[in-house]
Amino acid sequence: MPHPQEIRTVGVIGTGVIGLSWITLFLSKGLRVIVSDPAPNAVDQLRSYIAKQWPVMEKLGLEKGASQTSFEFVDEIFDHLDKIDFIQENGPERLDFKQELFAKLDSLAPEHVILSSSSSGLPSSQFIGNCDRKPSRILIGHPFNPPHLVPLVEVVPHPGTDATATARAMDFYRSLGKQPILVRTETPGFVANRLQAALLAEAYSLVKREVVSATDVDAAVTTSLGPRWALTGPLMTNALGGGGSAEGFRHLLEHIGVASQIWLEDMRAKEFDWSVDSREKLVEEVAKMFAGMKGTSEELIKQRDEALIELLKLKKNGSLLV
């Protein structure tokens, strides 16, 4: 899918884990990137990361004009805003930092430039208070790590974000091969992290209470829920299990869904308590899992990413799976 013609140069603020990944993706799509980060050796780390990930991007497919070197590292992004069509901010998750940064970006960036933050927890309504020019073009574009591989982007407008800006951001992320979802109402943690937190809370509780080992709780997900949810998601999986229709889903809710309330009551009564002792017990169990690994964590990450690429290719070639 061609990217919107008006977005050819992206400004990226911050080259942490998320920023590096975003830049790699932008470059692979034939975009030019202007980057700023005050950290020492940031430009060297950027070059190294891009070079390491470029073979991965080649497997996924490079767009016309894609180049590892189509970026410019600058001291101050504010001095280059007239050349930028879209900004992806990846700075510290600190309210004071984002308030100051976005106030300055809003005052200096051309009004057509969308200001998107990768914030994973702070909704934009909390840091636009000093934006007096055009705060209606500010929103959250929260990716899942690593953005150059995982398709999800949660687009979260604040109550004053213009619908046109939201639509343009959604279109831009789609043009990158991403799967943007619209979070209609600002919600702490947005969507994916809330779903993840709910599952992890029960996983932590089961391991801490020695109901199951850390290794086996992971296996329970990777050999059952994980493969199915990667293809059809929890709600569609339920609907298919209930007969493959909305009525089948209704049937499932009325029977298995109601029965599961007993499980939920037990889960609430035995939820992970986050005390120091509970956290240490959990860390001990995870340490046992690492002790039993056959290879290194780096090898595991490499295998995971290679398998993820194949899965994404499969889903891309499917006519129904998203």
C-alpha positions as YAML, in Angstrom:
chain: A
units: angstrom
residues:
- id: 1
  name: MET
  ca: [0.00, 0.00, 0.00]
- id: 2
  name: PRO
  ca: [1.53, 3.36, -0.93]
- id: 3
  name: HIS
  ca: [1.92, 5.78, 1.93]
- id: 4
  name: PRO
  ca: [0.05, 9.10, 1.87]
- id: 5
  name: GLN
  ca: [1.83, 11.41, -0.55]
- id: 6
  name: GLU
  ca: [1.95, 14.30, 1.87]
- id: 7
  name: ILE
  ca: [3.99, 12.28, 4.41]
- id: 8
  name: ARG
  ca: [7.46, 11.75, 3.00]
- id: 9
  name: THR
  ca: [9.65, 12.89, 5.92]
- id: 10
  name: VAL
  ca: [9.10, 11.76, 9.49]
- id: 11
  name: GLY
  ca: [10.59, 13.45, 12.53]
- id: 12
  name: VAL
  ca: [11.54, 11.04, 15.30]
- id: 13
  name: ILE
  ca: [12.30, 12.27, 18.80]
- id: 14
  name: GLY
  ca: [14.09, 9.74, 21.00]
- id: 15
  name: THR
  ca: [16.18, 6.72, 20.02]
- id: 16
  name: GLY
  ca: [15.41, 4.29, 22.80]
- id: 17
  name: VAL
  ca: [14.19, 0.79, 21.99]
- id: 18
  name: ILE
  ca: [10.92, 2.05, 20.47]
- id: 19
  name: GLY
  ca: [12.47, 4.97, 18.59]
- id: 20
  name: LEU
  ca: [15.14, 2.79, 16.99]
- id: 21
  name: SER
  ca: [12.52, 0.33, 15.83]
- id: 22
  name: TRP
  ca: [10.23, 3.06, 14.41]
- id: 23
  name: ILE
  ca: [13.14, 4.57, 12.47]
- id: 24
  name: THR
  ca: [14.04, 1.19, 10.98]
- id: 25
  name: LEU
  ca: [10.45, 0.73, 9.84]
- id: 26
  name: PHE
  ca: [10.19, 4.23, 8.35]
- id: 27
  name: LEU
  ca: [13.42, 3.77, 6.40]
- id: 28
  name: SER
  ca: [12.30, 0.37, 5.09]
- id: 29
  name: LYS
  ca: [9.18, 2.05, 3.67]
- id: 30
  name: GLY
  ca: [11.24, 4.51, 1.63]
- id: 31
  name: LEU
  ca: [10.68, 7.45, 3.96]
- id: 32
  name: ARG
  ca: [13.23, 10.05, 5.00]
- id: 33
  name: VAL
  ca: [13.74, 10.44, 8.74]
- id: 34
  name: ILE
  ca: [15.03, 13.38, 10.78]
- id: 35
  name: VAL
  ca: [16.15, 12.19, 14.22]
- id: 36
  name: SER
  ca: [17.06, 13.89, 17.48]
- id: 37
  name: ASP
  ca: [18.26, 12.46, 20.78]
- id: 38
  name: PRO
  ca: [20.68, 14.08, 23.27]
- id: 39
  name: ALA
  ca: [22.07, 10.76, 24.51]
- id: 40
  name: PRO
  ca: [25.82, 10.19, 23.97]
- id: 41
  name: ASN
  ca: [26.63, 7.89, 21.04]
- id: 42
  name: ALA
  ca: [22.96, 7.87, 20.00]
- id: 43
  name: VAL
  ca: [23.81, 8.18, 16.30]
- id: 44
  name: ASP
  ca: [26.27, 5.27, 16.45]
- id: 45
  name: GLN
  ca: [23.73, 3.11, 18.24]
- id: 46
  name: LEU
  ca: [21.16, 4.03, 15.59]
- id: 47
  name: ARG
  ca: [23.43, 2.99, 12.71]
- id: 48
  name: SER
  ca: [24.28, -0.27, 14.45]
- id: 49
  name: TYR
  ca: [20.62, -1.10, 15.15]
- id: 50
  name: ILE
  ca: [19.50, -0.38, 11.58]
- id: 51
  name: ALA
  ca: [22.31, -2.49, 10.13]
- id: 52
  name: LYS
  ca: [21.43, -5.38, 12.41]
- id: 53
  name: GLN
  ca: [17.72, -5.26, 11.61]
- id: 54
  name: TRP
  ca: [17.98, -4.52, 7.88]
- id: 55
  name: PRO
  ca: [18.14, -8.22, 6.82]
- id: 56
  name: VAL
  ca: [14.88, -8.68, 8.72]
- id: 57
  name: MET
  ca: [13.30, -5.80, 6.82]
- id: 58
  name: GLU
  ca: [14.54, -7.28, 3.53]
- id: 59
  name: LYS
  ca: [12.71, -10.51, 4.39]
- id: 60
  name: LEU
  ca: [9.53, -8.54, 5.05]
- id: 61
  name: GLY
  ca: [9.97, -6.59, 1.81]
- id: 62
  name: LEU
  ca: [11.49, -3.17, 1.23]
- id: 63
  name: GLU
  ca: [9.59, -0.35, -0.44]
- id: 64
  name: LYS
  ca: [10.99, 1.62, -3.37]
- id: 65
  name: GLY
  ca: [13.62, 4.06, -2.18]
- id: 66
  name: ALA
  ca: [14.28, 2.22, 1.08]
- id: 67
  name: SER
  ca: [17.74, 2.94, 2.42]
- id: 68
  name: GLN
  ca: [19.59, 2.47, 5.68]
- id: 69
  name: THR
  ca: [21.13, 5.91, 5.31]
- id: 70
  name: SER
  ca: [18.05, 8.03, 4.56]
- id: 71
  name: PHE
  ca: [18.15, 9.69, 7.95]
- id: 72
  name: GLU
  ca: [19.60, 12.90, 9.29]
- id: 73
  name: PHE
  ca: [20.64, 13.10, 12.93]
- id: 74
  name: VAL
  ca: [20.19, 16.64, 14.28]
- id: 75
  name: ASP
  ca: [20.86, 18.40, 17.56]
- id: 76
  name: GLU
  ca: [17.51, 20.18, 17.69]
- id: 77
  name: ILE
  ca: [14.40, 18.86, 15.95]
- id: 78
  name: PHE
  ca: [12.84, 22.33, 16.30]
- id: 79
  name: ASP
  ca: [15.26, 23.73, 13.72]
- id: 80
  name: HIS
  ca: [14.00, 21.29, 11.07]
- id: 81
  name: LEU
  ca: [10.23, 21.28, 11.55]
- id: 82
  name: ASP
  ca: [9.65, 23.00, 8.20]
- id: 83
  name: LYS
  ca: [10.98, 19.85, 6.48]
- id: 84
  name: ILE
  ca: [8.91, 17.34, 8.48]
- id: 85
  name: ASP
  ca: [5.46, 15.96, 7.58]
- id: 86
  name: PHE
  ca: [4.74, 13.79, 10.64]
- id: 87
  name: ILE
  ca: [6.31, 13.53, 14.11]
- id: 88
  name: GLN
  ca: [6.65, 10.35, 16.17]
- id: 89
  name: GLU
  ca: [7.78, 11.16, 19.71]
- id: 90
  name: ASN
  ca: [9.43, 8.47, 21.85]
- id: 91
  name: GLY
  ca: [10.76, 10.41, 24.81]
- id: 92
  name: PRO
  ca: [10.66, 9.57, 28.51]
- id: 93
  name: GLU
  ca: [7.30, 8.64, 30.01]
- id: 94
  name: ARG
  ca: [7.33, 11.78, 32.14]
- id: 95
  name: LEU
  ca: [4.50, 14.28, 32.25]
- id: 96
  name: ASP
  ca: [6.72, 17.33, 32.68]
- id: 97
  name: PHE
  ca: [8.91, 16.32, 29.73]
- id: 98
  name: LYS
  ca: [5.98, 15.76, 27.38]
- id: 99
  name: GLN
  ca: [4.19, 18.94, 28.48]
- id: 100
  name: GLU
  ca: [7.21, 21.08, 27.66]
- id: 101
  name: LEU
  ca: [8.09, 19.22, 24.45]
- id: 102
  name: PHE
  ca: [4.61, 19.24, 22.92]
- id: 103
  name: ALA
  ca: [4.00, 22.87, 23.83]
- id: 104
  name: LYS
  ca: [7.11, 23.79, 21.85]
- id: 105
  name: LEU
  ca: [6.31, 21.41, 18.98]
- id: 106
  name: ASP
  ca: [2.78, 22.79, 18.74]
- id: 107
  name: SER
  ca: [4.01, 26.37, 18.67]
- id: 108
  name: LEU
  ca: [6.62, 25.77, 15.95]
- id: 109
  name: ALA
  ca: [5.50, 22.88, 13.71]
- id: 110
  name: PRO
  ca: [3.43, 23.70, 10.60]
- id: 111
  name: GLU
  ca: [-0.25, 23.24, 11.36]
- id: 112
  name: HIS
  ca: [-0.69, 20.28, 8.96]
- id: 113
  name: VAL
  ca: [1.94, 18.22, 10.82]
- id: 114
  name: ILE
  ca: [0.44, 15.56, 13.09]
- id: 115
  name: LEU
  ca: [2.17, 15.26, 16.46]
- id: 116
  name: SER
  ca: [2.00, 11.63, 17.59]
- id: 117
  name: SER
  ca: [3.39, 10.21, 20.82]
- id: 118
  name: SER
  ca: [4.42, 6.60, 21.41]
- id: 119
  name: SER
  ca: [3.36, 7.02, 25.05]
- id: 120
  name: SER
  ca: [2.34, 3.70, 26.57]
- id: 121
  name: GLY
  ca: [0.57, 5.14, 29.58]
- id: 122
  name: LEU
  ca: [0.15, 8.91, 29.50]
- id: 123
  name: PRO
  ca: [-2.89, 9.97, 27.45]
- id: 124
  name: SER
  ca: [-2.28, 13.09, 25.40]
- id: 125
  name: SER
  ca: [-4.99, 15.05, 27.22]
- id: 126
  name: GLN
  ca: [-2.60, 15.16, 30.19]
- id: 127
  name: PHE
  ca: [0.23, 16.90, 28.34]
- id: 128
  name: ILE
  ca: [-1.47, 19.32, 25.93]
- id: 129
  name: GLY
  ca: [-2.42, 21.94, 28.53]
- id: 130
  name: ASN
  ca: [0.20, 24.39, 27.29]
- id: 131
  name: CYS
  ca: [-0.48, 23.79, 23.58]
- id: 132
  name: ASP
  ca: [-2.19, 26.98, 22.43]
- id: 133
  name: ARG
  ca: [-1.81, 26.82, 18.65]
- id: 134
  name: LYS
  ca: [-3.35, 23.61, 17.31]
- id: 135
  name: PRO
  ca: [-3.64, 20.85, 19.94]
- id: 136
  name: SER
  ca: [-6.28, 19.23, 17.74]
- id: 137
  name: ARG
  ca: [-3.49, 17.56, 15.70]
- id: 138
  name: ILE
  ca: [-1.98, 15.82, 18.77]
- id: 139
  name: LEU
  ca: [-2.71, 12.18, 19.58]
- id: 140
  name: ILE
  ca: [-1.17, 8.92, 20.78]
- id: 141
  name: GLY
  ca: [0.25, 6.43, 18.28]
- id: 142
  name: HIS
  ca: [1.29, 3.68, 20.69]
- id: 143
  name: PRO
  ca: [3.06, 0.73, 19.05]
- id: 144
  name: PHE
  ca: [3.73, -2.72, 20.44]
- id: 145
  name: ASN
  ca: [7.41, -3.60, 20.77]
- id: 146
  name: PRO
  ca: [9.18, -3.92, 18.41]
- id: 147
  name: PRO
  ca: [7.30, -1.59, 16.03]
- id: 148
  name: HIS
  ca: [9.25, -2.72, 12.95]
- id: 149
  name: LEU
  ca: [7.81, -6.24, 13.42]
- id: 150
  name: VAL
  ca: [4.62, -6.15, 15.51]
- id: 151
  name: PRO
  ca: [1.77, -4.63, 13.46]
- id: 152
  name: LEU
  ca: [-0.35, -3.06, 16.19]
- id: 153
  name: VAL
  ca: [-0.58, 0.71, 16.69]
- id: 154
  name: GLU
  ca: [-3.11, 2.04, 19.17]
- id: 155
  name: VAL
  ca: [-4.31, 5.43, 17.92]
- id: 156
  name: VAL
  ca: [-5.71, 7.33, 20.89]
- id: 157
  name: PRO
  ca: [-7.08, 10.82, 20.24]
- id: 158
  name: HIS
  ca: [-7.83, 13.13, 23.14]
- id: 159
  name: PRO
  ca: [-11.35, 14.62, 23.33]
- id: 160
  name: GLY
  ca: [-10.22, 17.65, 21.31]
- id: 161
  name: THR
  ca: [-8.32, 15.81, 18.59]
- id: 162
  name: ASP
  ca: [-9.71, 16.61, 15.15]
- id: 163
  name: ALA
  ca: [-11.32, 13.64, 13.39]
- id: 164
  name: THR
  ca: [-9.37, 14.47, 10.24]
- id: 165
  name: ALA
  ca: [-6.06, 14.27, 12.12]
- id: 166
  name: THR
  ca: [-7.08, 10.91, 13.57]
- id: 167
  name: ALA
  ca: [-8.03, 9.59, 10.13]
- id: 168
  name: ARG
  ca: [-4.76, 10.82, 8.61]
- id: 169
  name: ALA
  ca: [-2.75, 9.13, 11.36]
- id: 170
  name: MET
  ca: [-4.67, 5.88, 10.86]
- id: 171
  name: ASP
  ca: [-4.04, 6.05, 7.11]
- id: 172
  name: PHE
  ca: [-0.36, 6.76, 7.60]
- id: 173
  name: TYR
  ca: [0.14, 3.81, 9.92]
- id: 174
  name: ARG
  ca: [-1.75, 1.55, 7.50]
- id: 175
  name: SER
  ca: [0.54, 2.70, 4.71]
- id: 176
  name: LEU
  ca: [3.45, 1.35, 6.76]
- id: 177
  name: GLY
  ca: [1.85, -2.09, 6.87]
- id: 178
  name: LYS
  ca: [0.72, -1.54, 10.45]
- id: 179
  name: GLN
  ca: [-2.64, -2.54, 11.93]
- id: 180
  name: PRO
  ca: [-3.92, 0.60, 13.67]
- id: 181
  name: ILE
  ca: [-6.87, 0.35, 16.01]
- id: 182
  name: LEU
  ca: [-8.88, 3.36, 17.16]
- id: 183
  name: VAL
  ca: [-9.23, 3.73, 20.92]
- id: 184
  name: ARG
  ca: [-12.37, 5.83, 21.02]
- id: 185
  name: THR
  ca: [-12.07, 6.93, 24.64]
- id: 186
  name: GLU
  ca: [-8.86, 7.64, 26.54]
- id: 187
  name: THR
  ca: [-8.38, 4.72, 28.93]
- id: 188
  name: PRO
  ca: [-5.40, 4.10, 31.27]
- id: 189
  name: GLY
  ca: [-3.11, 1.56, 29.62]
- id: 190
  name: PHE
  ca: [-5.13, 1.84, 26.38]
- id: 191
  name: VAL
  ca: [-6.18, -1.63, 25.09]
- id: 192
  name: ALA
  ca: [-3.44, -4.20, 24.45]
- id: 193
  name: ASN
  ca: [-1.57, -3.47, 27.68]
- id: 194
  name: ARG
  ca: [-4.81, -3.79, 29.66]
- id: 195
  name: LEU
  ca: [-5.51, -7.17, 28.08]
- id: 196
  name: GLN
  ca: [-1.94, -8.22, 28.72]
- id: 197
  name: ALA
  ca: [-2.10, -7.02, 32.34]
- id: 198
  name: ALA
  ca: [-5.25, -9.05, 33.00]
- id: 199
  name: LEU
  ca: [-3.67, -12.27, 31.69]
- id: 200
  name: LEU
  ca: [-0.34, -11.61, 33.43]
- id: 201
  name: ALA
  ca: [-2.02, -10.96, 36.78]
- id: 202
  name: GLU
  ca: [-3.52, -14.44, 36.75]
- id: 203
  name: ALA
  ca: [-0.32, -16.01, 35.39]
- id: 204
  name: TYR
  ca: [1.66, -14.40, 38.23]
- id: 205
  name: SER
  ca: [-0.86, -15.64, 40.79]
- id: 206
  name: LEU
  ca: [-0.83, -19.22, 39.49]
- id: 207
  name: VAL
  ca: [2.98, -19.37, 39.55]
- id: 208
  name: LYS
  ca: [3.35, -17.66, 42.94]
- id: 209
  name: ARG
  ca: [0.81, -20.08, 44.48]
- id: 210
  name: GLU
  ca: [2.68, -23.01, 42.90]
- id: 211
  name: VAL
  ca: [-0.38, -24.12, 40.99]
- id: 212
  name: VAL
  ca: [1.91, -24.44, 37.97]
- id: 213
  name: SER
  ca: [5.55, -23.69, 37.11]
- id: 214
  name: ALA
  ca: [6.61, -20.62, 35.15]
- id: 215
  name: THR
  ca: [7.62, -22.87, 32.26]
- id: 216
  name: ASP
  ca: [4.26, -24.60, 32.20]
- id: 217
  name: VAL
  ca: [2.16, -21.45, 32.47]
- id: 218
  name: ASP
  ca: [4.00, -20.14, 29.40]
- id: 219
  name: ALA
  ca: [3.41, -23.47, 27.65]
- id: 220
  name: ALA
  ca: [-0.29, -23.23, 28.49]
- id: 221
  name: VAL
  ca: [-0.45, -19.98, 26.51]
- id: 222
  name: THR
  ca: [1.90, -20.81, 23.61]
- id: 223
  name: THR
  ca: [0.23, -24.16, 22.90]
- id: 224
  name: SER
  ca: [-3.42, -23.14, 23.21]
- id: 225
  name: LEU
  ca: [-4.55, -19.52, 23.52]
- id: 226
  name: GLY
  ca: [-1.56, -17.96, 21.76]
- id: 227
  name: PRO
  ca: [-1.78, -19.75, 18.39]
- id: 228
  name: ARG
  ca: [-5.55, -19.30, 18.14]
- id: 229
  name: TRP
  ca: [-5.58, -15.68, 19.26]
- id: 230
  name: ALA
  ca: [-2.76, -14.85, 16.84]
- id: 231
  name: LEU
  ca: [-5.11, -15.83, 14.04]
- id: 232
  name: THR
  ca: [-8.63, -14.93, 15.09]
- id: 233
  name: GLY
  ca: [-8.46, -13.01, 18.39]
- id: 234
  name: PRO
  ca: [-10.39, -13.78, 21.58]
- id: 235
  name: LEU
  ca: [-13.86, -12.66, 20.49]
- id: 236
  name: MET
  ca: [-13.82, -14.28, 17.05]
- id: 237
  name: THR
  ca: [-12.33, -17.42, 18.60]
- id: 238
  name: ASN
  ca: [-15.27, -17.50, 21.01]
- id: 239
  name: ALA
  ca: [-17.75, -16.93, 18.19]
- id: 240
  name: LEU
  ca: [-16.23, -19.71, 16.09]
- id: 241
  name: GLY
  ca: [-16.25, -22.01, 19.10]
- id: 242
  name: GLY
  ca: [-19.92, -21.23, 19.62]
- id: 243
  name: GLY
  ca: [-20.86, -22.18, 16.07]
- id: 244
  name: GLY
  ca: [-19.40, -19.49, 13.85]
- id: 245
  name: SER
  ca: [-21.99, -16.71, 14.14]
- id: 246
  name: ALA
  ca: [-23.17, -13.93, 16.40]
- id: 247
  name: GLU
  ca: [-25.88, -16.26, 17.64]
- id: 248
  name: GLY
  ca: [-23.22, -18.86, 18.36]
- id: 249
  name: PHE
  ca: [-21.39, -16.24, 20.37]
- id: 250
  name: ARG
  ca: [-24.60, -15.48, 22.28]
- id: 251
  name: HIS
  ca: [-24.93, -19.20, 23.06]
- id: 252
  name: LEU
  ca: [-21.36, -19.30, 24.39]
- id: 253
  name: LEU
  ca: [-21.97, -16.26, 26.60]
- id: 254
  name: GLU
  ca: [-25.12, -17.78, 28.04]
- id: 255
  name: HIS
  ca: [-23.49, -21.10, 28.89]
- id: 256
  name: ILE
  ca: [-19.70, -21.21, 29.26]
- id: 257
  name: GLY
  ca: [-19.49, -17.46, 29.85]
- id: 258
  name: VAL
  ca: [-21.86, -17.49, 32.80]
- id: 259
  name: ALA
  ca: [-20.18, -20.58, 34.26]
- id: 260
  name: SER
  ca: [-16.79, -18.85, 34.10]
- id: 261
  name: GLN
  ca: [-17.96, -16.33, 36.71]
- id: 262
  name: ILE
  ca: [-17.07, -18.95, 39.34]
- id: 263
  name: TRP
  ca: [-13.47, -18.96, 38.05]
- id: 264
  name: LEU
  ca: [-13.36, -15.17, 38.07]
- id: 265
  name: GLU
  ca: [-14.54, -15.03, 41.68]
- id: 266
  name: ASP
  ca: [-11.77, -17.43, 42.66]
- id: 267
  name: MET
  ca: [-9.24, -15.38, 40.68]
- id: 268
  name: ARG
  ca: [-10.25, -12.17, 42.45]
- id: 269
  name: ALA
  ca: [-9.98, -13.87, 45.85]
- id: 270
  name: LYS
  ca: [-6.47, -15.14, 45.05]
- id: 271
  name: GLU
  ca: [-5.08, -12.33, 42.92]
- id: 272
  name: PHE
  ca: [-1.36, -11.55, 42.89]
- id: 273
  name: ASP
  ca: [-0.74, -9.17, 45.80]
- id: 274
  name: TRP
  ca: [2.45, -7.41, 44.54]
- id: 275
  name: SER
  ca: [4.18, -7.64, 47.92]
- id: 276
  name: VAL
  ca: [7.99, -7.95, 48.00]
- id: 277
  name: ASP
  ca: [7.71, -11.61, 49.01]
- id: 278
  name: SER
  ca: [5.30, -12.36, 46.16]
- id: 279
  name: ARG
  ca: [7.50, -10.63, 43.61]
- id: 280
  name: GLU
  ca: [10.61, -12.47, 44.82]
- id: 281
  name: LYS
  ca: [8.81, -15.81, 44.66]
- id: 282
  name: LEU
  ca: [7.81, -15.07, 41.08]
- id: 283
  name: VAL
  ca: [11.36, -14.05, 40.13]
- id: 284
  name: GLU
  ca: [12.68, -17.32, 41.62]
- id: 285
  name: GLU
  ca: [10.28, -19.32, 39.46]
- id: 286
  name: VAL
  ca: [11.23, -17.40, 36.32]
- id: 287
  name: ALA
  ca: [14.92, -17.95, 37.16]
- id: 288
  name: LYS
  ca: [14.26, -21.69, 37.12]
- id: 289
  name: MET
  ca: [12.74, -21.30, 33.67]
- id: 290
  name: PHE
  ca: [15.87, -19.55, 32.38]
- id: 291
  name: ALA
  ca: [18.07, -22.19, 34.00]
- id: 292
  name: GLY
  ca: [16.32, -24.81, 31.93]
- id: 293
  name: MET
  ca: [16.80, -23.00, 28.61]
- id: 294
  name: LYS
  ca: [18.80, -24.91, 25.99]
- id: 295
  name: GLY
  ca: [20.17, -21.78, 24.30]
- id: 296
  name: THR
  ca: [20.85, -18.15, 25.12]
- id: 297
  name: SER
  ca: [18.20, -15.47, 25.42]
- id: 298
  name: GLU
  ca: [19.66, -13.83, 22.28]
- id: 299
  name: GLU
  ca: [19.12, -17.06, 20.35]
- id: 300
  name: LEU
  ca: [15.57, -17.28, 21.67]
- id: 301
  name: ILE
  ca: [14.83, -13.71, 20.56]
- id: 302
  name: LYS
  ca: [16.23, -14.47, 17.11]
- id: 303
  name: GLN
  ca: [14.11, -17.62, 16.79]
- id: 304
  name: ARG
  ca: [11.05, -15.75, 18.04]
- id: 305
  name: ASP
  ca: [11.49, -12.93, 15.53]
- id: 306
  name: GLU
  ca: [12.08, -15.34, 12.63]
- id: 307
  name: ALA
  ca: [8.91, -17.25, 13.52]
- id: 308
  name: LEU
  ca: [7.02, -13.96, 13.88]
- id: 309
  name: ILE
  ca: [8.08, -12.92, 10.39]
- id: 310
  name: GLU
  ca: [6.75, -16.18, 8.96]
- id: 311
  name: LEU
  ca: [3.48, -15.76, 10.84]
- id: 312
  name: LEU
  ca: [3.09, -12.20, 9.57]
- id: 313
  name: LYS
  ca: [3.70, -13.38, 6.02]
- id: 314
  name: LEU
  ca: [1.06, -16.07, 6.46]
- id: 315
  name: LYS
  ca: [-1.46, -13.59, 7.80]
- id: 316
  name: LYS
  ca: [-0.64, -11.09, 5.03]
- id: 317
  name: ASN
  ca: [-1.34, -13.71, 2.37]
- id: 318
  name: GLY
  ca: [-4.60, -14.82, 4.00]
- id: 319
  name: SER
  ca: [-7.88, -13.39, 2.75]
- id: 320
  name: LEU
  ca: [-9.67, -13.30, 6.11]
- id: 321
  name: LEU
  ca: [-7.07, -13.32, 8.89]
- id: 322
  name: VAL
  ca: [-6.00, -9.91, 10.20]
...
